[in-house]
């Protein structure tokens, strides 16, 4: 069974699974990141959103192993939105990781789902 998206992101943020006070905030940020991924061409074409802890990574990734970095990407982006580090060095390090993951995920997408551009 695949892990819950909300539960795994909360774990990375250091929030206990049973502590639900921040669930609405974290869910909002997760959905924002899924919107960015959809714009990058990653995930379901119609988009993806979670409402609670029932949505799993398999629901989003559909078992696609080349896109496993999505999990780290979502967690890092939510960390920056929900609980940003206090030092600029740490923020910069996370932002660099996010940029690299965006590039790598986009490269994988282009290798596996490339379509020829349409001339206008």
MOPAC internal coordinates of N, CA, C and O (Angstrom, degrees):
PM7 1SCF
backbone

  N    0.0000 0     0.00 0     0.00 0    0    0    0
  C    1.4429 1     0.00 0     0.00 0    1    0    0
  C    1.5284 1   109.52 1     0.00 0    2    1    0
  O    1.2310 1   120.61 1   -44.70 1    3    2    1
  N    1.3026 1   116.44 1   135.30 1    3    2    1
  C    1.4493 1   122.28 1  -179.71 1    5    3    2
  C    1.5290 1   110.40 1   -76.66 1    6    5    3
  O    1.2310 1   121.27 1   -29.71 1    7    6    5
  N    1.3031 1   115.17 1   150.29 1    7    6    5
  C    1.4587 1   120.85 1  -178.72 1    9    7    6
  C    1.5226 1   111.63 1   -76.69 1   10    9    7
  O    1.2310 1   120.98 1   -32.76 1   11   10    9
  N    1.3107 1   115.73 1   147.24 1   11   10    9
  C    1.4523 1   122.70 1   176.63 1   13   11   10
  C    1.5259 1   109.77 1   -62.88 1   14   13   11
  O    1.2310 1   120.50 1   -43.61 1   15   14   13
  N    1.3208 1   116.66 1   136.39 1   15   14   13
  C    1.4617 1   121.42 1   178.54 1   17   15   14
  C    1.5224 1   109.82 1   -63.25 1   18   17   15
  O    1.2310 1   120.25 1   129.37 1   19   18   17
  N    1.3139 1   117.12 1   -50.63 1   19   18   17
  C    1.4625 1   120.90 1  -178.43 1   21   19   18
  C    1.5239 1   111.43 1   -60.53 1   22   21   19
  O    1.2310 1   120.20 1   135.63 1   23   22   21
  N    1.3151 1   117.23 1   -44.37 1   23   22   21
  C    1.4623 1   121.06 1  -178.95 1   25   23   22
  C    1.5176 1   111.74 1   -62.41 1   26   25   23
  O    1.2310 1   120.32 1   135.80 1   27   26   25
  N    1.3339 1   116.99 1   -44.20 1   27   26   25
  C    1.4621 1   119.27 1  -177.92 1   29   27   26
  C    1.5263 1   111.58 1   -69.32 1   30   29   27
  O    1.2310 1   119.65 1   143.00 1   31   30   29
  N    1.3195 1   118.28 1   -37.00 1   31   30   29
  C    1.4679 1   120.14 1   177.81 1   33   31   30
  C    1.5260 1   109.90 1   -67.73 1   34   33   31
  O    1.2310 1   120.27 1   138.32 1   35   34   33
  N    1.3321 1   117.08 1   -41.68 1   35   34   33
  C    1.4674 1   119.77 1   177.00 1   37   35   34
  C    1.5250 1   111.09 1   -59.99 1   38   37   35
  O    1.2310 1   120.46 1   141.91 1   39   38   37
  N    1.3266 1   116.73 1   -38.09 1   39   38   37
  C    1.4624 1   120.56 1   179.09 1   41   39   38
  C    1.5284 1   110.45 1   -61.76 1   42   41   39
  O    1.2310 1   120.40 1   134.81 1   43   42   41
  N    1.3262 1   116.85 1   -45.19 1   43   42   41
  C    1.4653 1   121.31 1   178.85 1   45   43   42
  C    1.5323 1   110.92 1   -63.20 1   46   45   43
  O    1.2310 1   120.57 1   145.48 1   47   46   45
  N    1.3158 1   116.51 1   -34.52 1   47   46   45
  C    1.4691 1   121.08 1   179.03 1   49   47   46
  C    1.5306 1   112.77 1   -77.75 1   50   49   47
  O    1.2310 1   120.49 1   171.60 1   51   50   49
  N    1.3306 1   116.67 1    -8.40 1   51   50   49
  C    1.4561 1   120.99 1  -179.70 1   53   51   50
  C    1.5168 1   113.29 1    82.85 1   54   53   51
  O    1.2310 1   120.55 1  -157.20 1   55   54   53
  N    1.3409 1   116.55 1    22.80 1   55   54   53
  C    1.4589 1   121.73 1   179.56 1   57   55   54
  C    1.5215 1   108.64 1  -101.54 1   58   57   55
  O    1.2310 1   120.03 1   -53.94 1   59   58   57
  N    1.3074 1   117.55 1   126.06 1   59   58   57
  C    1.4595 1   121.90 1   178.38 1   61   59   58
  C    1.5283 1   110.03 1   -60.66 1   62   61   59
  O    1.2310 1   120.67 1   -38.40 1   63   62   61
  N    1.3106 1   116.32 1   141.60 1   63   62   61
  C    1.4629 1   121.87 1  -178.01 1   65   63   62
  C    1.5254 1   112.69 1   -56.34 1   66   65   63
  O    1.2310 1   120.03 1   143.74 1   67   66   65
  N    1.3155 1   117.55 1   -36.26 1   67   66   65
  C    1.4638 1   121.50 1  -177.93 1   69   67   66
  C    1.5223 1   114.03 1   -79.39 1   70   69   67
  O    1.2310 1   120.21 1   169.35 1   71   70   69
  N    1.3236 1   117.20 1   -10.65 1   71   70   69
  C    1.4688 1   121.39 1  -178.87 1   73   71   70
  C    1.5281 1   108.07 1   -89.85 1   74   73   71
  O    1.2310 1   120.52 1   -73.71 1   75   74   73
  N    1.3261 1   116.61 1   106.29 1   75   74   73
  C    1.4712 1   121.14 1  -170.67 1   77   75   74
  C    1.5281 1   114.24 1  -103.01 1   78   77   75
  O    1.2310 1   119.81 1  -175.09 1   79   78   77
  N    1.3184 1   117.97 1     4.91 1   79   78   77
  C    1.4672 1   121.54 1  -176.61 1   81   79   78
  C    1.5368 1   111.48 1   -58.04 1   82   81   79
  O    1.2310 1   120.04 1   142.46 1   83   82   81
  N    1.3299 1   117.53 1   -37.54 1   83   82   81
  C    1.4583 1   121.09 1  -176.42 1   85   83   82
  C    1.5246 1   113.56 1   -97.21 1   86   85   83
  O    1.2310 1   119.41 1  -173.66 1   87   86   85
  N    1.3169 1   118.72 1     6.34 1   87   86   85
  C    1.4653 1   120.91 1  -176.01 1   89   87   86
  C    1.5272 1   112.79 1   -57.52 1   90   89   87
  O    1.2310 1   119.80 1   138.89 1   91   90   89
  N    1.3216 1   117.99 1   -41.11 1   91   90   89
  C    1.4719 1   120.26 1  -179.83 1   93   91   90
  C    1.5274 1   110.20 1   -64.21 1   94   93   91
  O    1.2310 1   120.14 1   136.96 1   95   94   93
  N    1.3216 1   117.35 1   -43.04 1   95   94   93
  C    1.4630 1   121.65 1   179.82 1   97   95   94
  C    1.5262 1   111.33 1   -64.23 1   98   97   95
  O    1.2310 1   120.80 1   131.29 1   99   98   97
  N    1.3173 1   116.08 1   -48.71 1   99   98   97
  C    1.4607 1   120.72 1  -178.69 1  101   99   98
  C    1.5296 1   110.32 1   -64.24 1  102  101   99
  O    1.2310 1   120.10 1   138.42 1  103  102  101
  N    1.3261 1   117.41 1   -41.58 1  103  102  101
  C    1.4635 1   121.69 1   178.38 1  105  103  102
  C    1.5268 1   110.84 1   -60.83 1  106  105  103
  O    1.2310 1   120.48 1   136.95 1  107  106  105
  N    1.3169 1   116.70 1   -43.05 1  107  106  105
  C    1.4638 1   121.38 1   177.66 1  109  107  106
  C    1.5247 1   110.89 1   -57.31 1  110  109  107
  O    1.2310 1   120.12 1   133.44 1  111  110  109
  N    1.3286 1   117.38 1   -46.56 1  111  110  109
  C    1.4609 1   121.52 1  -179.24 1  113  111  110
  C    1.5319 1   111.96 1   -68.76 1  114  113  111
  O    1.2310 1   120.18 1   141.25 1  115  114  113
  N    1.3222 1   117.26 1   -38.75 1  115  114  113
  C    1.4660 1   120.39 1   176.96 1  117  115  114
  C    1.5229 1   109.63 1   -60.41 1  118  117  115
  O    1.2310 1   120.05 1   134.43 1  119  118  117
  N    1.3086 1   117.50 1   -45.57 1  119  118  117
  C    1.4624 1   121.00 1  -179.52 1  121  119  118
  C    1.5258 1   111.82 1   -65.26 1  122  121  119
  O    1.2310 1   120.27 1   146.39 1  123  122  121
  N    1.3113 1   117.08 1   -33.61 1  123  122  121
  C    1.4597 1   120.93 1   175.38 1  125  123  122
  C    1.5283 1   110.68 1   -63.35 1  126  125  123
  O    1.2310 1   120.55 1   137.81 1  127  126  125
  N    1.3232 1   116.55 1   -42.19 1  127  126  125
  C    1.4610 1   121.02 1   178.33 1  129  127  126
  C    1.5299 1   110.46 1   -67.34 1  130  129  127
  O    1.2310 1   120.00 1   141.17 1  131  130  129
  N    1.3320 1   117.60 1   -38.83 1  131  130  129
  C    1.4694 1   119.89 1   176.52 1  133  131  130
  C    1.5262 1   110.84 1   -62.33 1  134  133  131
  O    1.2310 1   120.20 1   146.02 1  135  134  133
  N    1.3161 1   117.23 1   -33.98 1  135  134  133
  C    1.4632 1   120.83 1   176.49 1  137  135  134
  C    1.5246 1   110.46 1   -63.85 1  138  137  135
  O    1.2310 1   120.56 1   137.60 1  139  138  137
  N    1.3226 1   116.54 1   -42.40 1  139  138  137
  C    1.4675 1   120.67 1   176.94 1  141  139  138
  C    1.5217 1   110.86 1   -62.66 1  142  141  139
  O    1.2310 1   120.47 1   136.51 1  143  142  141
  N    1.3349 1   116.71 1   -43.49 1  143  142  141
  C    1.4670 1   120.44 1   178.54 1  145  143  142
  C    1.5248 1   111.36 1   -61.82 1  146  145  143
  O    1.2310 1   120.37 1   139.84 1  147  146  145
  N    1.3284 1   116.91 1   -40.16 1  147  146  145
  C    1.4656 1   120.69 1   178.25 1  149  147  146
  C    1.5322 1   110.31 1   -61.78 1  150  149  147
  O    1.2310 1   120.37 1   141.13 1  151  150  149
  N    1.3370 1   116.90 1   -38.87 1  151  150  149
  C    1.4566 1   120.70 1   178.14 1  153  151  150
  C    1.5245 1   111.64 1   -67.90 1  154  153  151
  O    1.2310 1   120.51 1   153.33 1  155  154  153
  N    1.3374 1   116.62 1   -26.67 1  155  154  153
  C    1.4624 1   121.36 1   175.76 1  157  155  154
  C    1.5322 1   111.88 1   -81.72 1  158  157  155
  O    1.2310 1   120.52 1   174.80 1  159  158  157
  N    1.3262 1   116.62 1    -5.20 1  159  158  157
  C    1.4604 1   120.81 1   180.00 1  161  159  158
  C    1.5101 1   113.41 1    87.10 1  162  161  159
  O    1.2310 1   120.22 1  -161.05 1  163  162  161
  N    1.3177 1   117.19 1    18.95 1  163  162  161
  C    1.4607 1   121.79 1  -178.04 1  165  163  162
  C    1.5157 1   109.08 1  -111.10 1  166  165  163
  O    1.2310 1   121.14 1   -50.11 1  167  166  165
  N    1.3279 1   115.43 1   129.89 1  167  166  165
  C    1.4580 1   120.38 1  -178.44 1  169  167  166
  C    1.5173 1   110.49 1    99.04 1  170  169  167
  O    1.2310 1   120.50 1     6.11 1  171  170  169
  N    1.3197 1   116.65 1  -173.89 1  171  170  169
  C    1.4642 1   120.42 1  -179.15 1  173  171  170
  C    1.5350 1   111.30 1   -59.99 1  174  173  171
  O    1.2310 1   120.61 1   -41.23 1  175  174  173
  N    1.3265 1   116.45 1   138.77 1  175  174  173
  C    1.4677 1   121.43 1  -178.22 1  177  175  174
  C    1.5238 1   112.24 1   -59.77 1  178  177  175
  O    1.2310 1   120.27 1   147.06 1  179  178  177
  N    1.3253 1   117.08 1   -32.94 1  179  178  177
  C    1.4628 1   120.96 1  -179.27 1  181  179  178
  C    1.5279 1   112.38 1   -81.31 1  182  181  179
  O    1.2310 1   120.07 1   177.27 1  183  182  181
  N    1.3281 1   117.47 1    -2.73 1  183  182  181
  C    1.4508 1   122.01 1  -178.53 1  185  183  182
  C    1.5156 1   111.50 1    96.91 1  186  185  183
  O    1.2310 1   121.05 1    -3.31 1  187  186  185
  N    1.3104 1   115.59 1   176.69 1  187  186  185
  C    1.4574 1   120.90 1  -176.77 1  189  187  186
  C    1.5204 1   108.24 1  -153.50 1  190  189  187
  O    1.2310 1   120.43 1   -38.10 1  191  190  189
  N    1.3111 1   116.78 1   141.90 1  191  190  189
  C    1.4632 1   121.88 1   176.99 1  193  191  190
  C    1.5170 1   108.92 1  -149.74 1  194  193  191
  O    1.2310 1   121.11 1   -28.72 1  195  194  193
  N    1.3249 1   115.48 1   151.28 1  195  194  193
  C    1.4553 1   120.50 1   175.54 1  197  195  194
  C    1.5230 1   108.35 1  -110.65 1  198  197  195
  O    1.2310 1   121.14 1   -23.87 1  199  198  197
  N    1.3257 1   115.42 1   156.13 1  199  198  197
  C    1.4617 1   120.71 1   176.60 1  201  199  198
  C    1.5249 1   112.00 1  -119.82 1  202  201  199
  O    1.2310 1   121.16 1   156.04 1  203  202  201
  N    1.3372 1   115.38 1   -23.96 1  203  202  201
  C    1.4574 1   120.62 1  -177.81 1  205  203  202
  C    1.5210 1   108.58 1  -157.99 1  206  205  203
  O    1.2310 1   120.71 1    18.49 1  207  206  205
  N    1.3231 1   116.25 1  -161.51 1  207  206  205
  C    1.4658 1   119.62 1  -176.67 1  209  207  206
  C    1.5289 1   114.02 1   -86.70 1  210  209  207
  O    1.2310 1   119.76 1  -167.63 1  211  210  209
  N    1.3245 1   118.06 1    12.37 1  211  210  209
  C    1.4678 1   119.44 1  -179.35 1  213  211  210
  C    1.5265 1   112.74 1   -86.33 1  214  213  211
  O    1.2310 1   119.40 1   156.51 1  215  214  213
  N    1.3226 1   118.74 1   -23.49 1  215  214  213
  C    1.4732 1   121.30 1   179.23 1  217  215  214
  C    1.5253 1   108.95 1   -73.10 1  218  217  215
  O    1.2310 1   121.08 1   -45.45 1  219  218  217
  N    1.3361 1   115.55 1   134.55 1  219  218  217
  C    1.4641 1   120.81 1  -178.08 1  221  219  218
  C    1.5157 1   110.43 1  -113.03 1  222  221  219
  O    1.2310 1   121.43 1   -12.67 1  223  222  221
  N    1.3379 1   114.87 1   167.33 1  223  222  221
  C    1.4631 1   119.79 1   177.68 1  225  223  222
  C    1.5251 1   110.88 1   -63.32 1  226  225  223
  O    1.2310 1   119.99 1   146.13 1  227  226  225
  N    1.3340 1   117.62 1   -33.87 1  227  226  225
  C    1.4677 1   120.13 1   177.01 1  229  227  226
  C    1.5264 1   111.68 1   -63.30 1  230  229  227
  O    1.2310 1   120.45 1   147.27 1  231  230  229
  N    1.3322 1   116.75 1   -32.73 1  231  230  229
  C    1.4658 1   120.06 1   176.61 1  233  231  230
  C    1.5278 1   110.45 1   -60.52 1  234  233  231
  O    1.2310 1   120.57 1   141.01 1  235  234  233
  N    1.3151 1   116.51 1   -38.99 1  235  234  233
  C    1.4626 1   120.47 1  -179.42 1  237  235  234
  C    1.5165 1   112.36 1   -83.96 1  238  237  235
  O    1.2310 1   120.35 1   133.44 1  239  238  237
  N    1.3347 1   116.93 1   -46.56 1  239  238  237
  C    1.4617 1   121.40 1  -174.20 1  241  239  238
  C    1.5169 1   113.81 1   -84.31 1  242  241  239
  O    1.2310 1   120.20 1   161.10 1  243  242  241
  N    1.3173 1   117.22 1   -18.90 1  243  242  241
  C    1.4621 1   122.19 1  -178.62 1  245  243  242
  C    1.5302 1   111.12 1    53.44 1  246  245  243
  O    1.2310 1   120.72 1  -141.94 1  247  246  245
  N    1.3359 1   116.23 1    38.06 1  247  246  245
  C    1.4545 1   121.27 1   176.73 1  249  247  246
  C    1.5163 1   115.20 1    73.71 1  250  249  247
  O    1.2310 1   119.46 1  -168.78 1  251  250  249
  N    1.3259 1   118.64 1    11.22 1  251  250  249
  C    1.4537 1   122.63 1  -177.20 1  253  251  250
  C    1.5362 1   110.53 1   -79.94 1  254  253  251
  O    1.2310 1   120.41 1   -79.82 1  255  254  253
  N    1.3250 1   116.83 1   100.18 1  255  254  253
  C    1.4617 1   121.87 1  -176.83 1  257  255  254
  C    1.5312 1   114.05 1   -62.21 1  258  257  255
  O    1.2310 1   118.97 1   144.04 1  259  258  257
  N    1.3365 1   119.58 1   -35.96 1  259  258  257
  C    1.4632 1   117.61 1   179.84 1  261  259  258
  C    1.5341 1   114.14 1   -59.95 1  262  261  259
  O    1.2310 1   120.22 1   161.01 1  263  262  261
  N    1.3200 1   117.19 1   -18.99 1  263  262  261
  C    1.4625 1   120.12 1  -179.02 1  265  263  262
  C    1.5282 1   113.00 1  -102.18 1  266  265  263
  O    1.2310 1   119.98 1  -160.13 1  267  266  265
  N    1.3304 1   117.65 1    19.87 1  267  266  265
  C    1.4602 1   120.63 1   179.50 1  269  267  266
  C    1.5297 1   113.05 1   -61.01 1  270  269  267
  O    1.2310 1   120.04 1   156.60 1  271  270  269
  N    1.3333 1   117.53 1   -23.40 1  271  270  269
  C    1.4607 1   121.19 1   178.57 1  273  271  270
  C    1.5239 1   111.50 1   -65.45 1  274  273  271
  O    1.2310 1   120.48 1   166.13 1  275  274  273
  N    1.3337 1   116.69 1   -13.87 1  275  274  273
  C    1.4664 1   120.78 1   177.03 1  277  275  274
  C    1.5279 1   110.09 1   -57.52 1  278  277  275
  O    1.2310 1   120.10 1   142.79 1  279  278  277
  N    1.3007 1   117.41 1   -37.21 1  279  278  277
  C    1.4655 1   120.77 1  -178.47 1  281  279  278
  C    1.5264 1   110.70 1   -60.10 1  282  281  279
  O    1.2310 1   120.46 1   131.81 1  283  282  281
  N    1.3233 1   116.72 1   -48.19 1  283  282  281
  C    1.4606 1   121.09 1   178.62 1  285  283  282
  C    1.5191 1   110.64 1   -64.90 1  286  285  283
  O    1.2310 1   120.86 1   137.75 1  287  286  285
  N    1.3283 1   115.96 1   -42.25 1  287  286  285
  C    1.4652 1   120.86 1   179.81 1  289  287  286
  C    1.5269 1   111.26 1   -58.43 1  290  289  287
  O    1.2310 1   120.43 1   131.44 1  291  290  289
  N    1.3215 1   116.79 1   -48.56 1  291  290  289
  C    1.4658 1   120.82 1  -179.61 1  293  291  290
  C    1.5253 1   109.94 1   -61.47 1  294  293  291
  O    1.2310 1   120.16 1   134.39 1  295  294  293
  N    1.3187 1   117.31 1   -45.61 1  295  294  293
  C    1.4666 1   120.32 1  -179.07 1  297  295  294
  C    1.5249 1   112.02 1   -62.11 1  298  297  295
  O    1.2310 1   120.05 1   136.71 1  299  298  297
  N    1.3304 1   117.51 1   -43.29 1  299  298  297
  C    1.4632 1   120.15 1  -179.90 1  301  299  298
  C    1.5270 1   111.92 1   -66.30 1  302  301  299
  O    1.2310 1   120.58 1   136.93 1  303  302  301
  N    1.3296 1   116.49 1   -43.07 1  303  302  301
  C    1.4700 1   119.36 1   179.42 1  305  303  302
  C    1.5262 1   111.19 1   -65.06 1  306  305  303
  O    1.2310 1   120.07 1   138.99 1  307  306  305
  N    1.3238 1   117.46 1   -41.01 1  307  306  305
  C    1.4624 1   120.40 1   178.47 1  309  307  306
  C    1.5318 1   109.86 1   -66.20 1  310  309  307
  O    1.2310 1   120.22 1   141.45 1  311  310  309
  N    1.3245 1   117.19 1   -38.55 1  311  310  309
  C    1.4747 1   120.75 1   177.36 1  313  311  310
  C    1.5221 1   109.93 1   -57.86 1  314  313  311
  O    1.2310 1   120.09 1   134.88 1  315  314  313
  N    1.3253 1   117.44 1   -45.12 1  315  314  313
  C    1.4624 1   120.82 1   179.94 1  317  315  314
  C    1.5246 1   112.16 1   -65.55 1  318  317  315
  O    1.2310 1   120.08 1   145.80 1  319  318  317
  N    1.3190 1   117.46 1   -34.20 1  319  318  317
  C    1.4639 1   121.07 1  -179.49 1  321  319  318
  C    1.5281 1   112.65 1   -80.32 1  322  321  319
  O    1.2310 1   120.60 1   136.45 1  323  322  321
  N    1.3169 1   116.45 1   -43.55 1  323  322  321
  C    1.4635 1   121.47 1  -172.20 1  325  323  322
  C    1.5285 1   112.86 1   -86.23 1  326  325  323
  O    1.2310 1   120.56 1   135.31 1  327  326  325
  N    1.3186 1   116.54 1   -44.69 1  327  326  325
  C    1.4580 1   120.99 1  -174.13 1  329  327  326
  C    1.5302 1   109.93 1  -142.49 1  330  329  327
  O    1.2310 1   120.20 1  -109.30 1  331  330  329
  N    1.3401 1   117.22 1    70.70 1  331  330  329
  C    1.4652 1   119.02 1  -176.22 1  333  331  330
  C    1.5231 1   111.93 1   -65.25 1  334  333  331
  O    1.2310 1   120.51 1   -33.22 1  335  334  333
  N    1.3262 1   116.63 1   146.78 1  335  334  333
  C    1.4656 1   120.47 1   177.83 1  337  335  334
  C    1.5336 1   110.64 1   -62.47 1  338  337  335
  O    1.2310 1   120.95 1   -20.85 1  339  338  337
  N    1.3138 1   115.79 1   159.15 1  339  338  337
  C    1.4620 1   119.95 1  -177.43 1  341  339  338
  C    1.5257 1   113.09 1   -87.26 1  342  341  339
  O    1.2310 1   120.04 1   162.81 1  343  342  341
  N    1.3313 1   117.54 1   -17.19 1  343  342  341
  C    1.4625 1   119.22 1  -179.66 1  345  343  342
  C    1.5238 1   110.59 1  -104.36 1  346  345  343
  O    1.2310 1   121.23 1   -35.88 1  347  346  345
  N    1.3124 1   115.26 1   144.12 1  347  346  345
  C    1.4672 1   119.78 1   179.93 1  349  347  346
  C    1.5199 1   111.42 1   -66.77 1  350  349  347
  O    1.2310 1   120.07 1   151.67 1  351  350  349
  N    1.3233 1   117.47 1   -28.33 1  351  350  349
  C    1.4652 1   120.52 1   179.09 1  353  351  350
  C    1.5257 1   111.07 1   -65.29 1  354  353  351
  O    1.2310 1   120.84 1   137.18 1  355  354  353
  N    1.3176 1   115.99 1   -42.82 1  355  354  353
  C    1.4569 1   120.50 1  -179.59 1  357  355  354
  C    1.5353 1   110.35 1   -69.82 1  358  357  355
  O    1.2310 1   120.56 1   139.68 1  359  358  357
  N    1.3236 1   116.53 1   -40.32 1  359  358  357
  C    1.4729 1   120.43 1   176.81 1  361  359  358
  C    1.5187 1   109.83 1   -60.42 1  362  361  359
  O    1.2310 1   120.58 1   133.79 1  363  362  361
  N    1.3304 1   116.49 1   -46.21 1  363  362  361
  C    1.4635 1   120.85 1  -179.80 1  365  363  362
  C    1.5329 1   111.35 1   -62.26 1  366  365  363
  O    1.2310 1   120.27 1   140.51 1  367  366  365
  N    1.3244 1   117.09 1   -39.49 1  367  366  365
  C    1.4672 1   120.63 1   179.26 1  369  367  366
  C    1.5257 1   110.77 1   -63.82 1  370  369  367
  O    1.2310 1   120.22 1   136.89 1  371  370  369
  N    1.3261 1   117.18 1   -43.11 1  371  370  369
  C    1.4689 1   120.25 1   178.78 1  373  371  370
  C    1.5252 1   110.01 1   -66.63 1  374  373  371
  O    1.2310 1   120.25 1   137.50 1  375  374  373
  N    1.3279 1   117.13 1   -42.50 1  375  374  373
  C    1.4698 1   120.32 1   179.50 1  377  375  374
  C    1.5278 1   111.34 1   -60.93 1  378  377  375
  O    1.2310 1   120.09 1   142.11 1  379  378  377
  N    1.3330 1   117.44 1   -37.89 1  379  378  377
  C    1.4660 1   120.79 1   177.02 1  381  379  378
  C    1.5313 1   110.64 1   -65.03 1  382  381  379
  O    1.2310 1   120.57 1   138.22 1  383  382  381
  N    1.3312 1   116.51 1   -41.78 1  383  382  381
  C    1.4644 1   119.85 1   177.35 1  385  383  382
  C    1.5258 1   110.53 1   -62.83 1  386  385  383
  O    1.2310 1   120.20 1   138.69 1  387  386  385
  N    1.3207 1   117.22 1   -41.31 1  387  386  385
  C    1.4614 1   121.98 1   179.50 1  389  387  386
  C    1.5260 1   110.02 1   -61.73 1  390  389  387
  O    1.2310 1   120.22 1   133.73 1  391  390  389
  N    1.3229 1   117.19 1   -46.27 1  391  390  389
  C    1.4730 1   121.03 1   179.88 1  393  391  390
  C    1.5227 1   111.22 1   -62.08 1  394  393  391
  O    1.2310 1   120.31 1   137.84 1  395  394  393
  N    1.3423 1   117.01 1   -42.16 1  395  394  393
  C    1.4597 1   120.05 1   179.12 1  397  395  394
  C    1.5289 1   110.80 1   -64.72 1  398  397  395
  O    1.2310 1   120.59 1   136.90 1  399  398  397
  N    1.3268 1   116.47 1   -43.10 1  399  398  397
  C    1.4629 1   119.60 1   178.92 1  401  399  398
  C    1.5238 1   111.01 1   -64.05 1  402  401  399
  O    1.2310 1   119.74 1   140.66 1  403  402  401
  N    1.3328 1   118.09 1   -39.34 1  403  402  401
  C    1.4657 1   120.51 1   176.82 1  405  403  402
  C    1.5230 1   110.12 1   -59.93 1  406  405  403
  O    1.2310 1   120.75 1   135.58 1  407  406  405
  N    1.3390 1   116.17 1   -44.42 1  407  406  405
  C    1.4527 1   120.17 1  -179.86 1  409  407  406
  C    1.5272 1   111.13 1   -63.84 1  410  409  407
  O    1.2310 1   120.48 1   134.34 1  411  410  409
  N    1.3268 1   116.68 1   -45.66 1  411  410  409
  C    1.4712 1   120.67 1  -179.00 1  413  411  410
  C    1.5370 1   111.60 1   -65.66 1  414  413  411
  O    1.2310 1   120.52 1   136.45 1  415  414  413
  N    1.3235 1   116.61 1   -43.55 1  415  414  413
  C    1.4639 1   119.51 1   178.71 1  417  415  414
  C    1.5270 1   110.73 1   -63.51 1  418  417  415
  O    1.2310 1   120.39 1   139.41 1  419  418  417
  N    1.3102 1   116.87 1   -40.59 1  419  418  417
  C    1.4537 1   120.82 1   178.14 1  421  419  418
  C    1.5314 1   110.75 1   -64.68 1  422  421  419
  O    1.2310 1   120.39 1   140.83 1  423  422  421
  N    1.3379 1   116.86 1   -39.17 1  423  422  421
  C    1.4698 1   120.57 1   177.50 1  425  423  422
  C    1.5166 1   111.44 1   -62.53 1  426  425  423
  O    1.2310 1   120.50 1   136.18 1  427  426  425
  N    1.3307 1   116.65 1   -43.82 1  427  426  425
  C    1.4664 1   120.31 1   178.73 1  429  427  426
  C    1.5269 1   109.77 1   -63.24 1  430  429  427
  O    1.2310 1   120.67 1   136.86 1  431  430  429
  N    1.3224 1   116.33 1   -43.14 1  431  430  429
  C    1.4699 1   119.94 1   179.39 1  433  431  430
  C    1.5163 1   110.76 1   -60.54 1  434  433  431
  O    1.2310 1   120.11 1   136.44 1  435  434  433
  N    1.3266 1   117.39 1   -43.56 1  435  434  433
  C    1.4574 1   120.16 1  -179.77 1  437  435  434
  C    1.5267 1   111.72 1   -65.36 1  438  437  435
  O    1.2310 1   120.09 1   145.22 1  439  438  437
  N    1.3262 1   117.44 1   -34.78 1  439  438  437
  C    1.4659 1   120.75 1   178.48 1  441  439  438
  C    1.5185 1   112.02 1   -69.68 1  442  441  439
  O    1.2310 1   120.60 1   143.57 1  443  442  441
  N    1.3295 1   116.46 1   -36.43 1  443  442  441
  C    1.4602 1   119.71 1  -172.94 1  445  443  442
  C    1.5215 1   113.76 1   -97.99 1  446  445  443
  O    1.2310 1   119.90 1   155.99 1  447  446  445
  N    1.3270 1   117.80 1   -24.01 1  447  446  445
  C    1.4636 1   119.95 1  -173.71 1  449  447  446
  C    1.5262 1   112.68 1  -131.93 1  450  449  447
  O    1.2310 1   119.95 1  -150.48 1  451  450  449
  N    1.3170 1   117.71 1    29.52 1  451  450  449
  C    1.4608 1   121.20 1  -176.61 1  453  451  450
  C    1.5245 1   111.66 1   -65.45 1  454  453  451
  O    1.2310 1   121.14 1   -44.74 1  455  454  453
  N    1.2791 1   115.43 1   135.26 1  455  454  453
  C    1.4591 1   121.01 1   171.50 1  457  455  454
  C    1.5062 1   108.35 1  -127.26 1  458  457  455
  O    1.2310 1   120.97 1   -36.94 1  459  458  457
  N    1.3152 1   115.76 1   143.06 1  459  458  457
  C    1.4582 1   120.33 1  -179.79 1  461  459  458
  C    1.5156 1   110.63 1   -64.25 1  462  461  459
  O    1.2310 1   120.43 1   -41.07 1  463  462  461
  N    1.3276 1   116.78 1   138.93 1  463  462  461
  C    1.4691 1   118.93 1   176.95 1  465  463  462
  C    1.5225 1   110.65 1   -66.05 1  466  465  463
  O    1.2310 1   121.12 1   -30.99 1  467  466  465
  N    1.3132 1   115.47 1   149.01 1  467  466  465
  C    1.4627 1   121.63 1   179.17 1  469  467  466
  C    1.5203 1   108.40 1   -97.13 1  470  469  467
  O    1.2310 1   121.33 1   -53.07 1  471  470  469
  N    1.3294 1   115.07 1   126.93 1  471  470  469
  C    1.4601 1   119.01 1   177.65 1  473  471  470
  C    1.5118 1   109.92 1   -74.48 1  474  473  471
  O    1.2310 1   121.10 1   -39.46 1  475  474  473
  N    1.3093 1   115.50 1   140.54 1  475  474  473
  C    1.4530 1   121.02 1  -179.79 1  477  475  474
  C    1.5097 1   110.13 1  -101.73 1  478  477  475
  O    1.2310 1   120.10 1   180.00 1  479  478  477

